[in-house]
């Protein structure tokens, strides 16, 4: 299990009071201790999915770490009194841990996306972090929902001897997958990393840093993929604000 990290509540979801450096240190400790745990990244969309699915909320709240992946989630942490909380963005976390593990000989395993994306991701990360050890990659066929992986896949993943398994199946599927398969896999840390494979491989454009800092990455992504993301961002974000206001009114009464 991860070293104890303070949490704060966002609409019933326990978010770890972290910033990027603290998350890096805690996950490094998880690897060193060889305890089996999993990490979830939590933007607003994850918090909203948890409102509609109690089983998903249970999976998120059972994670060893739940990082404040979205700017509003980090802002709420500071408002709750955790002054050091800052956005802990999945792609940035992945790069920090790839860099951190080079001197320690960490092995990384990529699970998800397509073989072409995994190959591009490996090439780009190795170019940026020479000496990075990618012990294996696996691109499973499309699955409508997460399930337990077959015994032959378990043997293949475990044989790679990975320290971190990066799981890019999209939320909530990747988080259910980590919960379902955690006991079968030897790697000390599983991290559900969302669209990081697409961004870091160069397949999809990342929002400029100034857009991210302003909390407007959702708008950038909506403009890039309106048909796929309109419901998540337009309806989901409005519901998020509404529920926070409703919660605030209840507390003030």
C-alpha positions in Angstrom: 0.0 0.0 0.0 1.1 3.6 -0.6 2.4 5.7 2.2 -0.6 7.4 3.9 -1.6 10.6 2.0 -4.2 13.0 3.1 -7.4 13.1 1.1 -10.3 15.6 0.5 -13.8 14.9 -0.6 -15.2 16.1 -3.9 -18.8 15.0 -4.2 -18.1 11.7 -2.4 -14.9 11.0 -4.2 -11.7 10.8 -2.1 -9.0 12.8 -3.9 -5.4 12.5 -2.8 -3.9 15.8 -1.6 -1.0 15.8 -4.1 1.0 17.8 -6.5 3.2 16.3 -9.2 6.4 16.0 -7.1 4.5 14.4 -4.2 2.8 11.9 -6.5 6.2 11.0 -8.0 7.6 10.4 -4.5 4.7 8.3 -3.3 4.6 6.1 -6.4 8.4 5.6 -6.2 7.9 4.4 -2.7 5.2 2.0 -3.8 7.6 0.6 -6.4 10.3 0.2 -3.8 8.1 -1.4 -1.3 6.8 -3.9 -3.9 3.3 -3.7 -2.5 0.5 -4.2 -5.0 -1.5 -1.1 -5.6 -3.2 1.0 -8.2 -3.5 4.7 -9.1 -6.3 6.5 -10.7 -6.3 10.0 -12.3 -9.4 12.0 -11.6 -10.5 14.9 -13.8 -14.0 16.3 -13.4 -15.3 13.6 -15.8 -14.3 10.9 -13.4 -16.0 12.6 -10.4 -19.1 12.9 -12.5 -19.1 9.3 -13.6 -18.9 8.4 -9.9 -22.1 10.3 -9.3 -24.0 7.9 -11.6 -22.2 4.6 -10.7 -21.7 3.7 -7.1 -19.6 0.7 -8.1 -17.2 3.0 -9.9 -17.1 5.3 -6.9 -16.1 2.3 -4.8 -13.3 1.4 -7.2 -11.9 4.9 -7.2 -12.2 5.3 -3.5 -10.4 1.9 -3.0 -7.4 3.1 -5.1 -4.0 3.7 -3.3 -3.9 7.2 -4.9 -6.4 9.3 -6.8 -4.6 12.2 -8.4 -6.2 15.6 -9.0 -5.9 15.5 -12.7 -8.2 18.5 -13.4 -7.6 22.1 -12.5 -11.0 22.4 -10.8 -10.3 19.3 -8.7 -7.0 20.8 -7.6 -8.6 24.1 -6.8 -11.1 22.4 -4.6 -8.2 20.7 -2.7 -6.7 24.1 -2.0 -10.0 25.5 -0.9 -10.3 22.5 1.5 -7.1 23.6 3.2 -4.5 21.6 1.3 -2.3 24.5 0.1 0.3 22.4 -1.7 -2.3 20.6 -4.0 -1.8 21.3 -7.7 -3.0 19.7 -10.8 -1.3 16.3 -11.3 -1.9 15.7 -15.0 -1.6 12.1 -16.3 0.8 12.7 -19.2 3.1 14.8 -16.9 3.0 12.1 -14.3 3.9 9.5 -16.8 6.9 11.4 -18.0 8.1 12.2 -14.5 8.0 8.5 -13.5 9.7 7.4 -16.8 12.5 9.9 -16.0 12.7 9.0 -12.3 12.9 5.3 -13.0 15.8 5.4 -15.4 18.5 5.5 -12.7 16.7 2.8 -10.8 16.3 0.4 -13.7 12.5 0.4 -13.5 10.7 -1.6 -16.2 7.5 -0.2 -17.8 4.7 -2.1 -19.5 2.1 -0.4 -21.8 -1.4 -1.9 -21.8 -4.0 -0.5 -24.1 -4.4 1.6 -27.3 -3.2 0.1 -30.6 0.1 -1.5 -31.5 1.0 1.6 -33.7 0.3 4.0 -30.9 2.3 1.9 -28.4 5.2 1.8 -30.8 5.1 5.6 -31.3 4.8 6.1 -27.5 7.8 3.9 -26.8 9.9 5.7 -29.5 9.1 9.1 -28.3 9.6 8.4 -24.6 13.0 6.6 -25.3 14.1 9.6 -27.4 13.2 12.0 -24.5 14.5 9.7 -21.7 17.5 7.6 -23.0 17.8 4.4 -21.1 14.1 4.0 -20.5 13.3 0.3 -20.2 10.0 -0.7 -21.8 9.7 -4.3 -20.8 6.5 -5.0 -22.8 3.5 -3.8 -24.7 0.0 -5.2 -25.2 -2.9 -3.9 -27.2 -6.0 -5.9 -26.3 -9.0 -6.2 -28.6 -11.8 -3.8 -27.9 -13.8 -4.7 -24.8 -17.1 -3.0 -24.1 -16.3 -3.2 -20.4 -13.4 -4.3 -18.2 -12.9 -7.9 -17.4 -10.4 -10.3 -15.9 -7.6 -10.9 -18.3 -6.9 -14.5 -19.6 -4.3 -16.6 -17.9 -1.9 -16.5 -21.0 -2.0 -12.7 -20.9 -1.3 -12.7 -17.2 1.7 -15.0 -17.7 3.0 -12.7 -20.5 2.7 -9.5 -18.5 4.2 -11.1 -15.4 7.1 -12.5 -17.3 8.0 -9.0 -18.4 8.9 -8.2 -14.7 7.4 -4.7 -14.9 7.6 -2.2 -12.1 4.8 -0.1 -13.4 1.9 -1.1 -15.8 0.4 1.9 -17.6 -3.2 1.1 -18.5 -4.8 3.2 -21.2 -8.3 1.9 -21.8 -10.1 5.1 -21.1 -12.1 5.8 -17.9 -14.0 4.3 -16.3 -12.9 1.0 -18.0 -9.2 1.3 -17.1 -10.0 1.8 -13.4 -12.3 -1.2 -13.3 -9.6 -3.1 -15.1 -7.0 -2.2 -12.5 -9.3 -3.2 -9.6 -10.3 -6.5 -11.3 -6.8 -7.6 -12.2 -4.7 -6.1 -9.4 -4.3 -9.4 -7.5 -3.2 -11.4 -10.6 -0.4 -9.1 -11.7 3.0 -9.0 -10.0 3.9 -5.4 -10.9 3.8 -3.3 -7.7 1.9 -0.4 -9.4 -0.9 -0.2 -12.0 -1.7 3.3 -13.2 -4.8 4.1 -15.3 -3.5 6.9 -17.4 -6.4 7.9 -19.8 -5.4 9.6 -23.0 -1.7 9.9 -22.1 -0.7 7.3 -24.7 -2.4 9.4 -27.5 -0.9 12.7 -26.3 2.6 11.5 -25.6 2.8 9.5 -28.8 1.8 12.5 -30.8 -1.4 11.0 -32.2 -3.5 13.7 -30.6 -2.6 17.3 -29.9 -2.2 18.5 -26.3 -3.6 21.8 -25.2 -1.0 24.5 -24.9 0.4 25.0 -21.4 -1.3 28.4 -21.0 -4.6 26.8 -21.9 -4.1 24.1 -19.3 -3.1 26.5 -16.6 -6.3 28.5 -17.2 -8.4 25.4 -16.7 -9.6 25.5 -20.3 -8.1 22.2 -21.6 -11.7 20.8 -21.7 -12.6 23.5 -24.2 -9.5 22.7 -26.4 -10.4 19.0 -26.4 -14.0 19.7 -27.1 -13.0 21.8 -30.2 -10.8 18.9 -31.3 -13.4 16.1 -30.8 -16.8 17.7 -30.5 -18.9 14.7 -31.5 -17.2 12.4 -29.0 -16.8 14.8 -26.1 -19.7 17.3 -26.1 -21.7 15.3 -23.6 -18.8 14.9 -21.2 -17.8 18.5 -21.1 -21.0 20.6 -21.8 -23.4 18.5 -19.8 -20.9 17.0 -17.3 -19.2 20.3 -16.4 -22.6 22.0 -15.9 -23.8 19.2 -13.6 -20.5 19.4 -11.7 -20.9 23.1 -11.0 -24.6 22.6 -10.1 -23.8 19.8 -7.7 -21.1 21.9 -6.0 -23.5 24.8 -5.6 -26.1 22.5 -4.2 -23.7 21.0 -1.8 -22.6 24.5 -0.7 -26.2 25.6 -0.1 -26.8 22.5 2.0 -23.7 23.2 4.2 -24.7 26.8 4.7 -28.3 26.0 5.9 
